[in-house]
Amino acid sequence: MKLEIRKITIGLDYKNSMHYIVGQEVLGGSNTIHAIIDNGNDYYVWIENKNKELSVWKSPNKNLPILVEFNINY
């Protein structure tokens, strides 16, 4: 079963960590987070621009604490 990631949090202290949420506007509103993908070794944050073009935006360092939240669809 493939789990869909909704949010990824990167950092030691949850309150002060970086939070990336699917659908969140980034880069001054010119892009939105399209998907967060776990390929087994790394996480990739994909963004979509206004022309519907997709790009990998970030890949957090695996040495940092990472919290992953999944979509729960009933």
N, C-alpha and C positions, 0 to 999 in steps of 0.2 A: 504494500500500500504506500502510495506517495503522499506525504503530508505537505500541505500548502502553508508556507511561512507568511505570517501577517506582519510581524514586527521583529526587528533584531536590535538589541541593546548592547553597546560595546563600552566597557569601562569597569573600573573597580567599584565605584559607588553609584548605585542605580540612579539616584536623584540627579547626579551631575554627569551622567554618562551620555553618549551620543545615541539617539534613538532614531531609527529609520523605519517608517511605516509605509506599506504599500498604499498608493494613492496620495501620499504626502507631496506637496509642491516643494521643489528644491531649486537652487540656483536662481533665486529671485523670481520664482514662479514661471520660468521659461520651460521647465521640465517637471515631470512627476515620476515618482518611484513606480515602476511598472511591475517589478517582481523581485523577490529575494530568493536566490537559488543556492541550495547546498549540494555540491557535487561529490560529497563524501570526504573531500580533503580541505576545501575552502568554501566560503560564502561569497556570493557575488550579488551586488545591488545593481539592478538594471534600471535605467531611466528611459523615459519616452519624451521626445520633444513635441512641439506643436504640429510638426509634419508627420507624426506617428512613427518616427525613426527611433530605433532602440539602440542603446549603447550601454556597455558596462561602465559604471560610474565609480564604484568602490569595491574593494576586496579587503576586509579587515584582517589585521595580523592575528593569526591563530594563537599567538602567545598572550593576547589580551583576554580578560574574562568576557565571555559572550553569552547573553541570554536570548533564547529564541522563543517567540510566541507563535503558535500555529493558529490557523483559522479553524473554528469549530462550527461546522455547518450541520444542523440537525434536519 
